């Protein structure tokens, strides 16, 4: 599975790679913000 993803990513242009990374970072930051708010609500 990992090798297949690596092959697809290496075939992409740099713009596609940048957008993939940005989407991942955005999703991760949203998840982290929601988690911290959730934890703070319980304190």
C-alpha positions in Angstrom: 0.0 0.0 0.0 2.8 2.4 0.9 4.8 1.7 -2.2 1.7 2.4 -4.4 1.2 5.8 -2.7 4.9 6.6 -3.1 4.7 5.8 -6.8 1.7 8.0 -7.3 3.2 10.9 -5.3 6.5 10.7 -7.3 4.5 10.9 -10.5 2.7 14.1 -9.4 3.9 17.6 -10.1 5.3 19.9 -7.4 2.1 21.8 -7.2 0.1 18.7 -6.5 2.6 17.7 -3.8 2.4 21.1 -2.2 -1.4 21.0 -2.2 -1.4 17.5 -0.7 0.9 18.7 2.1 -1.3 21.8 2.7 -4.5 19.8 2.9 -2.8 17.3 5.3 -1.5 20.1 7.5 -4.9 21.9 7.5 -6.8 18.7 8.5 -4.2 18.0 11.2 -4.4 21.5 12.7 -8.2 21.4 12.7 -8.1 18.1 14.4 -5.6 19.4 17.0 -7.7 22.6 17.7 -10.9 20.5 18.1 -9.1 18.2 20.5 -7.6 21.0 22.7 -11.0 22.7 22.9 -12.7 19.4 23.8 -10.1 18.8 26.6 -10.3 22.4 27.9 -14.1 22.1 28.1 -13.7 19.2 30.6 -11.4 21.0 32.9 
